[in-house]
Amino acid sequence: MPKGYWIGRVDVGDEEKYKAYIAANAAPFAAHGARFLVRGGQFHAGEGTARQRNVVIEFPSYQAALDCWNSAGYQAARDLRMGAAVAEILVIEGYEGPQPS
């Protein structure tokens, strides 16, 4: 079964309010088996418009990623982010097919 991922691009406007969002999202992420693969860090914007922060979170399955997004715990955390940051977040299924050789 393919894993699930969240891909997020974020511009933070209010660091203090954003810290509250980070604190609040820890429990729903843990409950749904989330693992950060990318959390901020250096990046090169090779094409298109970049945001300040980039995040990739891995979940055991696409369904787990959706369940986390739809959970009451994450939605409460998301409400804390509103007004503190502008974000684009995709919930996406991983790929397990052939790879280039």
Z-matrix of the N, CA and C atoms (Angstrom, degrees):
N
C 1 1.451
C 2 1.532 1 108.30
N 3 1.329 2 117.94 1 129.46
C 4 1.467 3 120.09 2 179.73
C 5 1.526 4 112.06 3 -65.06
N 6 1.295 5 114.49 4 147.58
C 7 1.461 6 119.75 5 174.82
C 8 1.517 7 109.62 6 -73.46
N 9 1.315 8 115.57 7 166.19
C 10 1.452 9 121.55 8 175.44
C 11 1.514 10 109.73 9 -113.10
N 12 1.303 11 116.31 10 155.42
C 13 1.464 12 121.37 11 -177.17
C 14 1.515 13 110.59 12 -139.46
N 15 1.305 14 114.31 13 150.17
C 16 1.460 15 121.32 14 163.85
C 17 1.515 16 105.82 15 -108.88
N 18 1.307 17 116.85 16 132.58
C 19 1.455 18 122.36 17 172.98
C 20 1.516 19 106.35 18 -117.72
N 21 1.312 20 115.72 19 118.33
C 22 1.456 21 120.79 20 -176.75
C 23 1.515 22 112.44 21 -123.03
N 24 1.322 23 114.73 22 142.01
C 25 1.465 24 122.35 23 173.56
C 26 1.522 25 105.43 24 -127.00
N 27 1.332 26 116.90 25 127.06
C 28 1.463 27 120.58 26 -168.14
C 29 1.524 28 111.23 27 -137.40
N 30 1.332 29 115.10 28 136.90
C 31 1.467 30 122.64 29 166.68
C 32 1.519 31 106.61 30 -112.10
N 33 1.322 32 116.37 31 118.64
C 34 1.461 33 121.98 32 -178.48
C 35 1.521 34 109.13 33 -93.78
N 36 1.333 35 115.79 34 127.15
C 37 1.458 36 121.08 35 178.70
C 38 1.518 37 112.67 36 -104.09
N 39 1.346 38 117.05 37 -29.06
C 40 1.457 39 122.44 38 -178.09
C 41 1.526 40 108.33 39 -130.79
N 42 1.326 41 115.42 40 97.13
C 43 1.473 42 121.09 41 -175.58
C 44 1.522 43 112.88 42 -58.34
N 45 1.326 44 118.62 43 -40.58
C 46 1.459 45 121.13 44 -177.68
C 47 1.522 46 111.51 45 -65.37
N 48 1.319 47 117.59 46 -44.94
C 49 1.466 48 120.33 47 177.79
C 50 1.529 49 110.61 48 -66.63
N 51 1.313 50 116.66 49 -34.56
C 52 1.460 51 120.19 50 179.86
C 53 1.532 52 110.89 51 -67.01
N 54 1.318 53 117.14 52 -33.91
C 55 1.475 54 120.82 53 176.17
C 56 1.521 55 110.88 54 -60.86
N 57 1.331 56 117.21 55 -36.67
C 58 1.467 57 120.57 56 178.21
C 59 1.535 58 109.88 57 -65.36
N 60 1.314 59 117.34 58 -38.49
C 61 1.466 60 121.95 59 176.44
C 62 1.527 61 110.38 60 -62.49
N 63 1.316 62 116.96 61 -45.50
C 64 1.470 63 121.00 62 179.88
C 65 1.524 64 110.79 63 -60.69
N 66 1.319 65 116.66 64 -43.89
C 67 1.468 66 120.46 65 179.22
C 68 1.529 67 110.85 66 -63.34
N 69 1.320 68 116.52 67 -39.72
C 70 1.463 69 120.78 68 -176.37
C 71 1.518 70 113.60 69 -75.98
N 72 1.335 71 118.23 70 -24.36
C 73 1.467 72 118.43 71 -177.61
C 74 1.527 73 112.92 72 -84.93
N 75 1.318 74 118.22 73 -10.43
C 76 1.469 75 121.13 74 -176.78
C 77 1.531 76 112.31 75 -60.85
N 78 1.319 77 118.26 76 -44.95
C 79 1.473 78 120.55 77 -177.46
C 80 1.528 79 112.46 78 -65.90
N 81 1.346 80 119.49 79 -48.26
C 82 1.465 81 116.87 80 177.90
C 83 1.528 82 113.11 81 -64.46
N 84 1.329 83 117.46 82 -34.76
C 85 1.459 84 119.00 83 176.83
C 86 1.531 85 110.16 84 -62.60
N 87 1.320 86 117.53 85 -47.15
C 88 1.464 87 121.06 86 -179.85
C 89 1.529 88 110.97 87 -61.90
N 90 1.332 89 116.73 88 -41.44
C 91 1.462 90 121.00 89 -178.33
C 92 1.525 91 112.95 90 -64.03
N 93 1.336 92 117.47 91 -23.53
C 94 1.464 93 121.18 92 -177.50
C 95 1.534 94 112.46 93 -109.52
N 96 1.333 95 117.00 94 13.24
C 97 1.462 96 120.86 95 174.10
C 98 1.510 97 115.07 96 74.68
N 99 1.329 98 117.98 97 27.26
C 100 1.469 99 121.60 98 -178.07
C 101 1.522 100 111.58 99 -69.86
N 102 1.324 101 114.46 100 147.43
C 103 1.467 102 122.01 101 175.52
C 104 1.522 103 107.84 102 -142.16
N 105 1.333 104 116.07 103 122.94
C 106 1.463 105 119.88 104 179.67
C 107 1.523 106 109.87 105 -73.55
N 108 1.323 107 116.38 106 126.86
C 109 1.463 108 122.33 107 172.39
C 110 1.521 109 109.94 108 -99.67
N 111 1.322 110 115.86 109 -34.87
C 112 1.469 111 123.04 110 176.87
C 113 1.515 112 106.04 111 -135.95
N 114 1.330 113 116.61 112 131.32
C 115 1.468 114 120.83 113 178.28
C 116 1.517 115 107.58 114 -146.21
N 117 1.326 116 115.15 115 88.04
C 118 1.461 117 119.35 116 -175.52
C 119 1.512 118 108.42 117 77.05
N 120 1.292 119 116.67 118 -138.83
C 121 1.457 120 120.99 119 177.59
C 122 1.518 121 113.31 120 82.35
N 123 1.296 122 113.91 121 171.88
C 124 1.465 123 120.58 122 -179.47
C 125 1.526 124 110.29 123 -68.06
N 126 1.327 125 115.67 124 149.18
C 127 1.453 126 119.64 125 174.72
C 128 1.520 127 109.71 126 -153.78
N 129 1.298 128 114.13 127 160.28
C 130 1.460 129 122.62 128 174.93
C 131 1.516 130 106.96 129 -119.62
N 132 1.314 131 117.91 130 121.80
C 133 1.456 132 122.00 131 177.77
C 134 1.523 133 108.21 132 -84.28
N 135 1.310 134 116.55 133 91.55
C 136 1.453 135 121.54 134 -176.93
C 137 1.515 136 113.76 135 -70.39
N 138 1.323 137 116.29 136 -27.31
C 139 1.456 138 119.65 137 -177.98
C 140 1.525 139 108.60 138 -162.46
N 141 1.301 140 117.27 139 142.99
C 142 1.460 141 121.63 140 177.58
C 143 1.517 142 112.71 141 85.19
N 144 1.326 143 114.64 142 -174.19
C 145 1.451 144 121.90 143 -177.83
C 146 1.524 145 109.81 144 -90.84
N 147 1.306 146 116.98 145 130.34
C 148 1.463 147 121.78 146 -179.89
C 149 1.519 148 110.73 147 -96.58
N 150 1.311 149 115.46 148 159.37
C 151 1.456 150 123.26 149 169.96
C 152 1.527 151 107.60 150 -112.99
N 153 1.337 152 116.66 151 170.93
C 154 1.465 153 121.29 152 -175.78
C 155 1.527 154 113.45 153 -64.75
N 156 1.327 155 116.41 154 -39.73
C 157 1.466 156 121.13 155 -173.88
C 158 1.529 157 109.35 156 -127.24
N 159 1.314 158 114.99 157 145.77
C 160 1.461 159 122.16 158 175.64
C 161 1.521 160 108.15 159 -127.90
N 162 1.334 161 116.03 160 139.94
C 163 1.454 162 121.07 161 -176.98
C 164 1.526 163 108.61 162 -137.48
N 165 1.332 164 116.53 163 136.58
C 166 1.455 165 122.37 164 170.28
C 167 1.523 166 106.24 165 -128.65
N 168 1.329 167 115.37 166 121.72
C 169 1.462 168 121.44 167 -179.09
C 170 1.520 169 108.06 168 -118.92
N 171 1.328 170 116.13 169 129.30
C 172 1.462 171 122.16 170 -179.51
C 173 1.528 172 109.67 171 -98.39
N 174 1.329 173 115.80 172 140.01
C 175 1.463 174 123.02 173 176.00
C 176 1.527 175 108.29 174 -123.45
N 177 1.324 176 118.27 175 158.12
C 178 1.468 177 120.37 176 -178.74
C 179 1.530 178 113.64 177 -59.73
N 180 1.337 179 116.85 178 -26.19
C 181 1.463 180 120.90 179 -179.86
C 182 1.526 181 108.71 180 -156.08
N 183 1.319 182 115.09 181 165.25
C 184 1.464 183 120.34 182 175.22
C 185 1.526 184 110.01 183 -61.20
N 186 1.334 185 116.57 184 -40.17
C 187 1.464 186 120.09 185 179.90
C 188 1.525 187 110.97 186 -62.58
N 189 1.331 188 117.69 187 -40.55
C 190 1.468 189 120.61 188 177.66
C 191 1.528 190 110.89 189 -62.49
N 192 1.340 191 116.25 190 -38.50
C 193 1.467 192 120.46 191 178.09
C 194 1.524 193 110.60 192 -64.63
N 195 1.329 194 117.12 193 -42.97
C 196 1.464 195 121.09 194 177.05
C 197 1.523 196 111.63 195 -65.96
N 198 1.336 197 115.76 196 -42.82
C 199 1.464 198 119.68 197 -179.66
C 200 1.524 199 110.75 198 -61.75
N 201 1.321 200 117.30 199 -39.05
C 202 1.466 201 120.24 200 177.26
C 203 1.520 202 109.99 201 -63.51
N 204 1.332 203 116.51 202 -47.47
C 205 1.467 204 120.11 203 -179.67
C 206 1.527 205 110.88 204 -56.67
N 207 1.320 206 116.45 205 -43.16
C 208 1.458 207 121.82 206 -175.56
C 209 1.523 208 114.09 207 -84.43
N 210 1.321 209 117.57 208 -4.77
C 211 1.469 210 119.91 209 -177.22
C 212 1.529 211 111.52 210 -68.45
N 213 1.309 212 114.89 211 149.43
C 214 1.469 213 120.37 212 177.36
C 215 1.526 214 110.46 213 -60.50
N 216 1.328 215 116.79 214 -37.26
C 217 1.465 216 120.21 215 -179.82
C 218 1.509 217 112.82 216 -63.35
N 219 1.351 218 116.73 217 -44.68
C 220 1.461 219 117.74 218 179.54
C 221 1.518 220 111.11 219 -71.51
N 222 1.309 221 118.15 220 -38.84
C 223 1.463 222 119.42 221 -179.82
C 224 1.528 223 111.01 222 -63.09
N 225 1.337 224 117.70 223 -34.86
C 226 1.467 225 120.34 224 175.14
C 227 1.527 226 110.37 225 -66.04
N 228 1.330 227 116.76 226 -40.39
C 229 1.469 228 120.31 227 176.94
C 230 1.530 229 109.90 228 -64.59
N 231 1.310 230 116.45 229 -43.27
C 232 1.467 231 121.39 230 179.50
C 233 1.525 232 111.01 231 -58.21
N 234 1.316 233 116.72 232 -40.10
C 235 1.467 234 119.95 233 177.65
C 236 1.527 235 111.53 234 -58.52
N 237 1.338 236 117.01 235 -33.74
C 238 1.470 237 121.06 236 177.63
C 239 1.525 238 111.64 237 -68.37
N 240 1.332 239 116.16 238 -29.25
C 241 1.464 240 120.68 239 -179.26
C 242 1.522 241 111.94 240 -74.58
N 243 1.325 242 116.63 241 -27.87
C 244 1.461 243 120.22 242 -178.25
C 245 1.530 244 109.77 243 -59.51
N 246 1.314 245 115.89 244 129.86
C 247 1.455 246 120.97 245 -177.55
C 248 1.517 247 113.40 246 87.57
N 249 1.327 248 116.90 247 -16.89
C 250 1.461 249 120.89 248 178.49
C 251 1.519 250 111.75 249 -98.22
N 252 1.341 251 116.52 250 -24.89
C 253 1.462 252 120.73 251 -175.38
C 254 1.524 253 110.05 252 -157.19
N 255 1.316 254 114.58 253 156.16
C 256 1.457 255 122.46 254 171.39
C 257 1.525 256 106.09 255 -107.15
N 258 1.332 257 116.70 256 128.21
C 259 1.463 258 119.13 257 -174.84
C 260 1.517 259 111.42 258 -136.46
N 261 1.304 260 114.27 259 151.37
C 262 1.459 261 123.70 260 167.84
C 263 1.516 262 105.22 261 -120.90
N 264 1.316 263 117.50 262 122.98
C 265 1.465 264 120.85 263 -178.47
C 266 1.519 265 108.87 264 -130.44
N 267 1.317 266 116.27 265 127.00
C 268 1.460 267 122.95 266 174.50
C 269 1.518 268 108.70 267 -107.49
N 270 1.318 269 116.76 268 138.02
C 271 1.461 270 122.31 269 168.59
C 272 1.517 271 104.39 270 -106.32
N 273 1.339 272 116.08 271 119.78
C 274 1.464 273 119.26 272 -168.38
C 275 1.525 274 111.27 273 -138.98
N 276 1.307 275 114.96 274 146.71
C 277 1.468 276 121.06 275 177.53
C 278 1.511 277 109.84 276 -82.19
N 279 1.332 278 115.67 277 139.46
C 280 1.449 279 121.41 278 177.06
C 281 1.525 280 112.01 279 -71.69
N 282 1.312 281 115.86 280 172.05
C 283 1.459 282 123.19 281 -177.11
C 284 1.511 283 108.94 282 -117.96
N 285 1.327 284 116.04 283 132.45
C 286 1.472 285 120.65 284 179.29
C 287 1.525 286 112.30 285 -123.23
N 288 1.325 287 117.56 286 18.81
C 289 1.458 288 121.17 287 -177.66
C 290 1.507 289 112.71 288 -86.05
N 291 1.332 290 116.22 289 -167.63
C 292 1.459 291 121.93 290 -178.99
C 293 1.536 292 111.64 291 -60.08
N 294 1.315 293 114.46 292 149.86
C 295 1.462 294 121.97 293 179.15
C 296 1.526 295 109.70 294 -117.02
N 297 1.326 296 116.45 295 156.87
C 298 1.472 297 118.08 296 176.53
C 299 1.523 298 110.26 297 -61.52
N 300 1.291 299 115.97 298 147.99
C 301 1.467 300 118.87 299 178.33
C 302 1.504 301 111.95 300 -114.41
